[in-house]
């Protein structure tokens, strides 16, 4: 009887929400197909393959990791855009160029610090301060710029990226957005497009329009199966043990506890120092923001203003101070995101933020525009979709797949995953 009641309830749910049921069936189908591919099972009718195939488990792990890396960068960048919308009530199209500004400012300082450490600063200061624009100078390989080989330069660049973007955000607010505070959202949006163009071509004037390499290759942390045991190593040669079962003496090698899985030896996942830096820093900044919003007086004031600005003003909340804090936090996180994403990509161009802006908007809308937690989750979903979709489609269509998932979710939940939840 209980089973019949559950079946009847399920039928009623499907009848009331057919779109949700179809979307859920679609996701289940993808999950089943993915599992069959990992286990090497193929389901076919005649010569027509329906499900399954072959997919190495290491390939799937790599795709998921790549999606997490990209998703965290997009989510971090989207927080400021979401805060601007929830508190200032307009979509800031200049946000992408804030990201680019932070990346250029941070990497200019990182290259100067690295040049000082390498002893090549004299005669090359202008070249280093413009991140390789102008006459020939030392390369990224000469400077050994990476998170392990030159951590001081990378850390100094991150701090400057945050500070510089905050300063630019506050100046532009004072000159452009503050005088337009009482204007309609459309007017401010159009003004933000003008700000974006002006800022972008100012960067081109100072740093040039060429795409440049930023970092030198550093060590990688490898998760591998070594003689049937999971282990971490820093060199590929380490996963091939000596005849007595010992790793090379000069290599990092840590065997993880657990059962032995046969006798396989193969690399499962390779993590670069840049990827690890982006993931660790992004998570730390997101946790810090969560604690600031939930446990500080400023955070409560920001949540109150996002819910109802007029009521917040009547109750004595200093709204102008909240607006200033919004630009500081949003701008700082945008600068950090731009710097970290350039570190992960290893290259930098003047349209970095503009290219990312559509994905950032997609993440914010998917998560529920106005919710910082929605921006974080939306960024992860966009990144994972873009990466894992490569199992089924060519790489040239991966971005389209991310937008397709956004559209499908919005058809079911028009307000996004966290719709109705603003800054909190």
Secondary structure as UniProt FT lines:
FT   HELIX           2..16
FT   HELIX           18..38
FT   TURN            39..40
FT   STRAND          42..45
FT   TURN            46..47
FT   STRAND          48..52
FT   HELIX           57..88
FT   TURN            93..94
FT   HELIX           95..118
FT   TURN            122..124
FT   HELIX           125..129
FT   TURN            130..131
FT   HELIX           140..143
FT   TURN            147..150
FT   HELIX           151..172
FT   HELIX           173..177
FT   TURN            178..182
FT   HELIX           185..207
FT   STRAND          212..213
FT   STRAND          220..226
FT   TURN            227..228
FT   STRAND          229..233
FT   HELIX           236..239
FT   TURN            243..244
FT   TURN            249..250
FT   STRAND          253..255
FT   TURN            262..263
FT   STRAND          266..272
FT   HELIX           273..295
FT   HELIX           297..307
FT   HELIX           309..314
FT   TURN            315..316
FT   HELIX           319..345
FT   STRAND          347..348
FT   TURN            350..351
FT   HELIX           352..367
FT   TURN            369..370
FT   HELIX           372..388
FT   HELIX           389..391
FT   HELIX           395..397
FT   HELIX           398..412
FT   TURN            414..415
FT   TURN            417..420
//
